[in-house]
Every structure is written in C-alpha cells, then in structure tokens.
Amino acid sequence: MSEEQFCLKWNDFSTNVSKSFGKLRTEDYLKDVTLVGDDHTQLSAHKLVLSACSEYFNEIFTRNRQANTLLCLEGLSKQDITNVLDYMYNGEVHIFQEDLDRFLSIAQRLRLEGLLEKESETNEEQSTQ
C-alpha cells in the first residue's frame, strides 16, 4: 500500500479569491453583518471578509457568535465605512489627498491588513535615525 501524497495546487487561487471578494462586495447575498456609522446609515458586509482583513473585526466575531450582527462604529460616517469596505473587498480604495490621513487613522483603529504600522517597522525606523 502506497502512502505517497500529492499536492494539488490551484495556480490562480489568489486571483480568484480577489475576484470573488470584489464580486461579493457588489452582490447582495450571504451578508451576515451590518455596520452602522454616526449618520445611522446601515451597510451590509460579510464577517468572513471583515475577519480576514481586520484584526479588530476578527476579535469581535471570534467572541460574538450571533448569526446576524449589528455593529455601531462610533465616529465613522457612511463614507468612512464605504472606503474601508472598498479597501477590504477590492484590495484598494481611491481617496482624495485631504481624506488620506483620516482613512489611515481609521485603518489603524480597525487594524486593517496591509495598512498596519508594525511595531518592528516603527522600532527599525527609530533605530536608524
């Protein structure tokens, strides 16, 4: 009896996942979390996507196992939340220069992947100065 293992790899996995996230952003199904900002606008999203892209959301959803979650994001407007969701689902967001600092501040608050200021990077920068 042979115990040889095979590795089957999906070559375009990253590309397909990226396309799927983008498609989920525009489709109105399988959404299981509602985000509400200060202006009381409700935006639906997917816990899986939010958890994959944000330590903040991952911690909340790990602790809270409710089926349909409503999260109030104090201090954020509809546009702020829309920008965050665009970044998470599409891997990019178009921001006007005057809004960039605010977006980066929100990204730090929500601990968005790809925009986190890592402690080690900060320490390296300080030691090279």
N, C-alpha and C positions, 0 to 999 in steps of 0.2 A: 504494500500500500504506500503510495507516494504522498509525502507531506509537503510537496512543493507549493509555494504560494505565488500567486500572480498579483501584480499591481495594475489595476485598470485606472487610467487617469483620463479625466475629462480635460482635454487640452485648452478649451476655451472657457473653462469654468469661471474665471474672474470676469471675463467679458459678459458671459451670460447672466451671472449674478448681478452685475452692474446694470445690465439692460432690464432685468426683472425688477430691481428696486425702482428704476425710473418708471417702469410701467405701472407698478403698484401705486406710485405717487399720484398718477392721474386716474386710476381706476377707483371705483367706489365700492369695493368689496373686500372682505376679510379684515376690515379695520376693527380694532378692538380697544382703542384708547382715544379719548377726546381731550384735547388741550385747549385751555381757556386762558386768555390773557386779560389784562386790565380793562379792555374795551368790551369784554363779555362775548366776543366772537368765538365760536366753537370750531375747532379744526380737528378732523379725524386723522388718525395715523395707525401704524402697526407697531405693537410692542416689540416684535422681533427686530424690526429695523431700528427703532429707537434704542433698544438694548445693545444692539451690535455696534452702534455709533457713539454711544454716550455712557460713560461710567455712572453719571448721575441717574439716568433713566434705568440703567441696568440694576442699580441698587434698589430703586423704588419697586421695580417689577419683581425682583427676587423676594422682597419682603411682603409684597401685596399680591396675592394670587386671585384677585377678583376677576371675573370674566370681562366685564366692560368697565374700564377705569376712566374716571374723570379727574384730570389734573389741572389745578389752577396754578398758573405760572405768574406769580406776582411780579409786577414791574416790567412785564413784557407786553408789547402790543401785538395786534394781529400780524403786522408786517414783520416784526421781530421773529415771531413763531414761523411765519411763512418762509423767511430766509433760512432759519435753522432747518426746517423740513426739506427745503430745496437742497441745502448742502448735504444733508444725510442721505436723501434718496438719489440724488444725481451726482454726488461727489464734488459738486461745485455750486457756487452761488455768485450772482452778479450784484455787487454792492457799490453804491456811489461812495466816493472818497470821504465825504463828510459823515457817512454812516459806518465806515470801516472800524473805527475804534469801539463804537457801541457793539457791533457784531462780534468783534474779538473778545470783548468783555463778557458778552453773553456766552460765547463759546467756552471761555474759561469757567464760567459759573456752571454750565451744563456738562463740562468736561468732554467736549466733542473730540473724537478721534481725529488725528491729523492736524488739529489746531491747539493741542495741549502744549503748554510750556512745561517741558520736563524739568524736574529738579536737577538732574545731572547736567543738562544743557546749560541751565542757569549757572550752576556751580563752575562749569568749564569756562563759560564766558567771563565770570568774575575772576577766575584764577589767571586768565590770560591777559587781564587788564593791568 
